[in-house]
């Protein structure tokens, strides 16, 4: 997928380093650039909507429980 593409992904939200990480079911990972509140969802299944801004990074528009 090219940069700027909208993604809707589901997986486990992890708090790792500077950026939170979404570990998706297919085995991949996305780093999440977000200003949304997410800490209460760490360790849970979530649905993330965002725009790809780098190889493995999404600019998050929304984080919701899955």
N, C-alpha and C positions, 0 to 999 in steps of 0.2 A: 504494500500500500504506500502511496506517495505521501509526502508531508502535506499537511493541510486536510487530510482525509478525516472525516468524523468516524469515531469508533464507539461502539457500545459493547463493553466487555463485562464478564462476570467471573468472580473468583474470590480468593481470600485476601483480605487487606493486611499487610504487614508493615510494621514501623521499623525501617532499617535506614539508619544514617540520615542524611539531609532530607531526602525525599521518601515519602511512603511508597511502598511497592505493592502492586496488585499481582498476585500469583494466580494465573489463569489455569483453568482445568486442563487445557491441552499441553501444559508443561512450560509455557512461556511466562515472561514477566514484563510488566510495564512499570517504569518509574513514573510517579504522578506529581506534576507541578500543580499544586492546588492551594487556593486560599479558603476553600470550603472547610467547614469543621468536619473532622473525620476521626479524631482520636477515640471517641466513644465506640467506633466501629472496628477498631483494630482487633484482629483475630477472628473476625466474622466474615461470612459471605456477603459480598456487596456487588452492586451493579454500578459501573462507572461509565459516564458519558463524557467524551473529551475529543480533542483534536490532536492528531499526531504532529509534534513539533520537532522531534529528533528520532533517531533510530529506535530507541526504546523508551521514549517519553511521551506522555499525553498531557496536554494542557486541559485540566479537568473543568468541566462545566457543571457536573453534578455527581454526587456520591450518595447512593441510597442502599438500605439493606435489601438483600436479594430474597 
